[in-house]
Amino acid sequence: MSRLTLRLPETLHQQLIHLAEGEGVSLNQYIVYALTRQVVLGYSIQEISEEAVTQQKQSFATLLQQLGKASPSELESILAEREQIEPEAELSSEVIAHLQQRAHKRKKMPTHNPNSMIT
């Protein structure tokens, strides 16, 4: 656990004491709870309107159209030119072979059409 020294206005300090007593916990426990709750709120999922979803989908489709398309031969050429690096020590040759097989199988799968978005 870490320690943190704060300077609080006296009125805020008294309000926190009152709230902690109301909850039946120590001031420290209440402050930790309040801070945790505030941090979690920043990571919570928030509902957005249908209009915003539609706008995001349109923006995404426009972006995809602006990016253009590369042929499979162009992609192979680019990939062949990329820098080859040694794999991490934890990756055994068996794991690498398995991942390469999975990547090869995915190449054979039908491609996803970005213009047919799932709602």
Secondary structure as the mmCIF struct_conf table of DSSP 4:
data_model
#
loop_
_struct_conf.conf_type_id
_struct_conf.id
_struct_conf.beg_label_comp_id
_struct_conf.beg_label_asym_id
_struct_conf.beg_label_seq_id
_struct_conf.end_label_comp_id
_struct_conf.end_label_asym_id
_struct_conf.end_label_seq_id
HELX_RH_AL_P HELX_RH_AL_P1 GLU A 10 GLU A 23
TURN_TY1_P TURN_TY1_P1 GLY A 24 GLY A 24
BEND BEND1 VAL A 25 VAL A 25
HELX_RH_AL_P HELX_RH_AL_P2 LEU A 27 GLY A 42
TURN_TY1_P TURN_TY1_P2 TYR A 43 TYR A 43
BEND BEND2 SER A 44 SER A 44
HELX_RH_AL_P HELX_RH_AL_P3 GLU A 50 LEU A 67
HELX_RH_AL_P HELX_RH_AL_P4 PRO A 72 GLU A 81
BEND BEND3 ARG A 82 ARG A 82
HELX_LH_PP_P HELX_LH_PP_P1 GLU A 83 GLN A 84
HELX_LH_PP_P HELX_LH_PP_P2 GLU A 86 GLU A 88
TURN_TY1_P TURN_TY1_P3 ALA A 89 GLU A 90
HELX_RH_AL_P HELX_RH_AL_P5 SER A 93 LYS A 108
BEND BEND4 MET A 109 MET A 109
HELX_LH_PP_P HELX_LH_PP_P3 PRO A 110 HIS A 112
TURN_TY1_P TURN_TY1_P4 PRO A 114 ASN A 115
BEND BEND5 SER A 116 SER A 116
#
